[in-house]
Amino acid sequence: MRLFMKQLSLFTYHEAMSCLFPVGIFLTLALSKLITIPGVPRYDFILAGCLLLQVFMYLSKLETKDELKVICVFHVIGIVLELFKVHMGSWSYPEDGFSKFGGVPLYSGFMYASVASFICQSWRRLSLSLHAYPPKWIAIPFGACIYLNFFTHHFIYDVRYWLIALLCVLFYRVKVKFKLSQFDYAMPLSLSFLCIGFFIWIAENIATYFGAWRYPNQDHLWHFVHPTKIVAWFLLVIVSFVIVAELKRLKTNKTVL
């Protein structure tokens, strides 16, 4: 029991440190509700806070240069998805802001980047490795199909549950291994996707409560985000993980060469 509690505490510490970036964003959201700066719209205040947080993470070496590059990729991916979803009315950003483009404030990219930051930080801190991970000619098209379905389901049949079924086939043997001091652990990769998706859903409820964005049913009164959103986050985590995994595989191959 003593060893279990020690290992659990160590795991909790590393996961908490991996969450510094998303926690910083939530603190910025909370401060933006409490602090009003004349002439500075709330969305711009949040953007400034996120930029300062990003600079701090890098200069303090809590984040490496490679991790910063990955996060920048996720900014682009997230902004593109946000522009489309806001245009389709999936959610909205009702407040004004100078840093708002196409109805989307630029700080929204940091919400997606925070997921990438968590994955990168956890990968490094826990020395993650993958067992029986699919080759890139399977993993990359699969991740691309999931990402495209976030767009195409507005026009054609939503295949997200077919994609989850395909995940069970392609990833059923895949395990993610991690280290805690001198001990090695492993868990099914799909289970880790679900756990991360669940916690992102909890974070989403906090974010919408602070007014980071608003779903149609929250226009007049805040409500809990529907639990079916866990499926969407579960799939988005897969896309995020595939990108990080492939970038790390590419870097490893270059190092070997």
VENFEN-V38621 format. One record per helix or strand of 2 or more residues. SS is the DSSP state (a for helix, b for strand). FROM is the first residue (numbers start at 1). LEN is the number of residues. If there is no record, write none. Layout:
SS:FROM:LEN ; SS:FROM:LEN
This chain:
a:2:17 ; a:20:15 ; a:42:18 ; a:65:24 ; b:91:2 ; b:100:2 ; b:104:2 ; a:108:18 ; b:129:3 ; a:136:17 ; a:160:11 ; b:175:6 ; b:183:6 ; a:189:21 ; b:214:2 ; a:216:3 ; a:229:28
